[in-house]
């Protein structure tokens, strides 16, 4: 059995803990009319409206809502 030596070299620091900086994705989610929380079959598509209401919709209803409102995924 042969062994190989591995060397790790630090090339970039991680963002410091506790100093979160919002991204463009965060802004898109905040301004969307609704966010898709989960998708499934039947009435298992879960969405959250900007005002906080949550709703389960069919795939057909979701497609209609996506055409008439702004939306973002939340998964």
N, CA and C atoms as an extended XYZ file, in Angstrom:
225
Properties=species:S:1:pos:R:3:atomname:S:1:resname:S:1:resid:I:1 pbc="F F F"
N         0.851       -1.174        0.000 N   UNK     1
C         0.000        0.000        0.000 CA  UNK     1
C         0.897        1.237        0.000 C   UNK     1
N         0.587        2.186       -0.882 N   UNK     2
C         1.360        3.421       -0.944 CA  UNK     2
C         0.582        4.543       -0.274 C   UNK     2
N         1.271        5.487        0.292 N   UNK     3
C         0.628        6.646        0.896 CA  UNK     3
C         1.033        7.883        0.123 C   UNK     3
N         0.131        8.825        0.070 N   UNK     4
C         0.375       10.063       -0.654 CA  UNK     4
C         0.217       11.229        0.309 C   UNK     4
N         1.147       12.139        0.296 N   UNK     5
C         1.048       13.329        1.136 CA  UNK     5
C         0.223       14.379        0.404 C   UNK     5
N        -0.665       15.035        1.128 N   UNK     6
C        -1.529       16.063        0.556 CA  UNK     6
C        -1.286       17.360        1.310 C   UNK     6
N        -1.166       18.440        0.569 N   UNK     7
C        -0.983       19.752        1.174 CA  UNK     7
C        -2.164       20.632        0.796 C   UNK     7
N        -2.768       21.278        1.800 N   UNK     8
C        -3.861       22.214        1.561 CA  UNK     8
C        -3.318       23.622        1.662 C   UNK     8
N        -3.752       24.476        0.744 N   UNK     9
C        -3.323       25.869        0.753 CA  UNK     9
C        -4.560       26.744        0.786 C   UNK     9
N        -4.646       27.631        1.782 N   UNK    10
C        -5.788       28.534        1.924 CA  UNK    10
C        -5.700       29.604        0.845 C   UNK    10
N        -6.809       29.749        0.054 N   UNK    11
C        -6.786       30.719       -1.036 CA  UNK    11
C        -7.803       31.844       -0.833 C   UNK    11
N        -8.757       31.648        0.084 N   UNK    12
C        -9.776       32.671        0.286 CA  UNK    12
C       -10.361       32.524        1.680 C   UNK    12
N       -10.632       33.642        2.349 N   UNK    13
C       -11.272       33.612        3.661 CA  UNK    13
C       -12.779       33.498        3.494 C   UNK    13
N       -13.412       32.809        4.416 N   UNK    14
C       -14.866       32.716        4.432 CA  UNK    14
C       -15.449       34.004        4.989 C   UNK    14
N       -16.699       34.278        4.660 N   UNK    15
C       -17.392       35.442        5.204 CA  UNK    15
C       -17.452       35.294        6.724 C   UNK    15
N       -17.084       36.345        7.488 N   UNK    16
C       -17.104       36.242        8.945 CA  UNK    16
C       -18.501       35.917        9.473 C   UNK    16
N       -18.561       35.082       10.495 N   UNK    17
C       -19.844       34.712       11.088 CA  UNK    17
C       -20.538       35.954       11.626 C   UNK    17
N       -21.844       36.020       11.426 N   UNK    18
C       -22.634       37.115       11.955 CA  UNK    18
C       -22.654       38.353       11.083 C   UNK    18
N       -21.984       38.326        9.953 N   UNK    19
C       -21.957       39.483        9.067 CA  UNK    19
C       -22.562       39.117        7.715 C   UNK    19
N       -23.858       38.767        7.722 N   UNK    20
C       -24.518       38.366        6.477 CA  UNK    20
C       -24.783       39.583        5.611 C   UNK    20
N       -24.473       39.452        4.350 N   UNK    21
C       -24.735       40.524        3.392 CA  UNK    21
C       -25.770       40.017        2.387 C   UNK    21
N       -26.936       40.679        2.308 N   UNK    22
C       -27.985       40.236        1.371 CA  UNK    22
C       -27.476       40.207       -0.071 C   UNK    22
N       -28.006       39.251       -0.826 N   UNK    23
C       -27.627       39.081       -2.228 CA  UNK    23
C       -28.775       39.484       -3.142 C   UNK    23
N       -28.552       39.440       -4.440 N   UNK    24
C       -29.602       39.740       -5.419 CA  UNK    24
C       -30.738       38.720       -5.311 C   UNK    24
N       -30.418       37.486       -4.957 N   UNK    25
C       -31.446       36.453       -4.801 CA  UNK    25
C       -32.359       36.817       -3.631 C   UNK    25
N       -31.783       37.285       -2.537 N   UNK    26
C       -32.587       37.709       -1.387 CA  UNK    26
C       -33.542       38.833       -1.787 C   UNK    26
N       -33.067       39.783       -2.557 N   UNK    27
C       -33.897       40.911       -2.997 CA  UNK    27
C       -35.024       40.427       -3.910 C   UNK    27
N       -34.727       39.484       -4.815 N   UNK    28
C       -35.751       38.957       -5.722 CA  UNK    28
C       -36.851       38.245       -4.934 C   UNK    28
N       -36.469       37.482       -3.913 N   UNK    29
C       -37.461       36.789       -3.091 CA  UNK    29
C       -38.331       37.779       -2.332 C   UNK    29
N       -37.720       38.858       -1.838 N   UNK    30
C       -38.451       39.838       -1.043 CA  UNK    30
C       -39.459       40.615       -1.894 C   UNK    30
N       -39.147       40.866       -3.153 N   UNK    31
C       -40.022       41.681       -3.995 CA  UNK    31
C       -41.020       40.862       -4.815 C   UNK    31
N       -40.885       39.546       -4.831 N   UNK    32
C       -41.805       38.699       -5.601 CA  UNK    32
C       -43.195       38.704       -4.970 C   UNK    32
N       -44.228       38.568       -5.808 N   UNK    33
C       -45.601       38.482       -5.310 CA  UNK    33
C       -45.790       37.228       -4.458 C   UNK    33
N       -45.173       36.112       -4.890 N   UNK    34
C       -45.225       34.894       -4.083 CA  UNK    34
C       -43.957       34.081       -4.304 C   UNK    34
N       -43.672       33.205       -3.320 N   UNK    35
C       -42.538       32.303       -3.398 CA  UNK    35
C       -43.048       30.876       -3.421 C   UNK    35
N       -42.457       30.045       -4.252 N   UNK    36
C       -42.796       28.630       -4.288 CA  UNK    36
C       -41.963       27.957       -3.204 C   UNK    36
N       -42.649       27.337       -2.225 N   UNK    37
C       -41.964       26.707       -1.107 CA  UNK    37
C       -41.636       25.246       -1.380 C   UNK    37
N       -42.551       24.548       -2.045 N   UNK    38
C       -42.323       23.141       -2.382 CA  UNK    38
C       -43.219       22.761       -3.541 C   UNK    38
N       -42.819       21.708       -4.236 N   UNK    39
C       -43.594       21.234       -5.385 CA  UNK    39
C       -43.809       19.738       -5.252 C   UNK    39
N       -44.970       19.290       -5.709 N   UNK    40
C       -45.296       17.877       -5.660 CA  UNK    40
C       -46.401       17.583       -6.649 C   UNK    40
N       -47.138       16.520       -6.412 N   UNK    41
C       -48.248       16.180       -7.306 CA  UNK    41
C       -49.564       16.534       -6.620 C   UNK    41
N       -50.614       16.646       -7.409 N   UNK    42
C       -51.914       17.006       -6.849 CA  UNK    42
C       -51.905       18.434       -6.333 C   UNK    42
N       -52.417       18.648       -5.125 N   UNK    43
C       -52.427       19.982       -4.511 CA  UNK    43
C       -51.222       20.162       -3.590 C   UNK    43
N       -50.118       19.550       -3.932 N   UNK    44
C       -48.937       19.604       -3.073 CA  UNK    44
C       -47.911       20.635       -3.525 C   UNK    44
N       -48.353       21.666       -4.217 N   UNK    45
C       -47.485       22.798       -4.538 CA  UNK    45
C       -47.788       23.860       -3.491 C   UNK    45
N       -46.812       24.179       -2.680 N   UNK    46
C       -47.017       25.115       -1.584 CA  UNK    46
C       -46.386       26.459       -1.945 C   UNK    46
N       -47.176       27.540       -1.779 N   UNK    47
C       -46.666       28.878       -2.066 CA  UNK    47
C       -46.903       29.781       -0.864 C   UNK    47
N       -46.105       30.832       -0.765 N   UNK    48
C       -46.273       31.843        0.284 CA  UNK    48
C       -46.391       33.192       -0.407 C   UNK    48
N       -47.486       33.890       -0.132 N   UNK    49
C       -47.696       35.215       -0.687 CA  UNK    49
C       -46.870       36.230        0.083 C   UNK    49
N       -46.609       37.363       -0.526 N   UNK    50
C       -45.800       38.407        0.093 CA  UNK    50
C       -46.370       38.849        1.439 C   UNK    50
N       -47.702       38.820        1.581 N   UNK    51
C       -48.332       39.266        2.837 CA  UNK    51
C       -48.301       38.199        3.928 C   UNK    51
N       -47.685       37.039        3.640 N   UNK    52
C       -47.533       36.002        4.654 CA  UNK    52
C       -48.494       34.838        4.537 C   UNK    52
N       -49.548       34.973        3.730 N   UNK    53
C       -50.489       33.858        3.548 CA  UNK    53
C       -49.787       32.699        2.856 C   UNK    53
N       -50.150       31.491        3.241 N   UNK    54
C       -49.643       30.289        2.564 CA  UNK    54
C       -50.813       29.562        1.935 C   UNK    54
N       -50.527       28.903        0.814 N   UNK    55
C       -51.608       28.261        0.061 CA  UNK    55
C       -51.052       27.036       -0.654 C   UNK    55
N       -51.868       25.988       -0.737 N   UNK    56
C       -51.546       24.816       -1.543 CA  UNK    56
C       -52.335       24.927       -2.834 C   UNK    56
N       -51.668       24.784       -3.967 N   UNK    57
C       -52.319       24.935       -5.268 CA  UNK    57
C       -51.976       23.755       -6.163 C   UNK    57
N       -52.828       23.525       -7.159 N   UNK    58
C       -52.553       22.478       -8.138 CA  UNK    58
C       -51.498       22.980       -9.119 C   UNK    58
N       -50.956       22.086       -9.894 N   UNK    59
C       -49.962       22.472      -10.905 CA  UNK    59
C       -50.563       23.429      -11.922 C   UNK    59
N       -51.818       23.213      -12.278 N   UNK    60
C       -52.500       24.096      -13.228 CA  UNK    60
C       -52.680       25.499      -12.636 C   UNK    60
N       -53.113       25.567      -11.375 N   UNK    61
C       -53.273       26.864      -10.705 CA  UNK    61
C       -51.924       27.582      -10.583 C   UNK    61
N       -50.883       26.830      -10.263 N   UNK    62
C       -49.547       27.417      -10.141 CA  UNK    62
C       -49.091       28.016      -11.463 C   UNK    62
N       -49.321       27.307      -12.557 N   UNK    63
C       -48.928       27.810      -13.876 CA  UNK    63
C       -49.649       29.129      -14.190 C   UNK    63
N       -50.925       29.215      -13.857 N   UNK    64
C       -51.681       30.455      -14.083 CA  UNK    64
C       -51.133       31.596      -13.228 C   UNK    64
N       -50.843       31.305      -11.964 N   UNK    65
C       -50.304       32.328      -11.070 CA  UNK    65
C       -48.938       32.823      -11.553 C   UNK    65
N       -48.112       31.905      -12.058 N   UNK    66
C       -46.783       32.283      -12.535 CA  UNK    66
C       -46.865       33.223      -13.735 C   UNK    66
N       -47.919       33.103      -14.547 N   UNK    67
C       -48.085       33.969      -15.713 CA  UNK    67
C       -48.565       35.359      -15.326 C   UNK    67
N       -49.305       35.471      -14.211 N   UNK    68
C       -49.915       36.747      -13.865 CA  UNK    68
C       -49.260       37.470      -12.674 C   UNK    68
N       -48.277       36.849      -12.025 N   UNK    69
C       -47.612       37.450      -10.869 CA  UNK    69
C       -46.100       37.255      -10.970 C   UNK    69
N       -45.365       38.048      -10.186 N   UNK    70
C       -43.927       37.799      -10.075 CA  UNK    70
C       -43.739       36.722       -9.000 C   UNK    70
N       -42.713       35.875       -9.193 N   UNK    71
C       -42.525       34.772       -8.264 CA  UNK    71
C       -41.049       34.412       -8.187 C   UNK    71
N       -40.714       33.673       -7.151 N   UNK    72
C       -39.353       33.175       -6.953 CA  UNK    72
C       -39.462       31.838       -6.223 C   UNK    72
N       -38.463       31.006       -6.378 N   UNK    73
C       -38.446       29.747       -5.621 CA  UNK    73
C       -37.780       30.020       -4.273 C   UNK    73
N       -38.142       29.233       -3.305 N   UNK    74
C       -37.578       29.362       -1.965 CA  UNK    74
C       -37.057       28.004       -1.493 C   UNK    74
N       -36.382       27.317       -2.387 N   UNK    75
C       -35.781       26.025       -2.037 CA  UNK    75
C       -34.501       25.843       -2.790 C   UNK    75
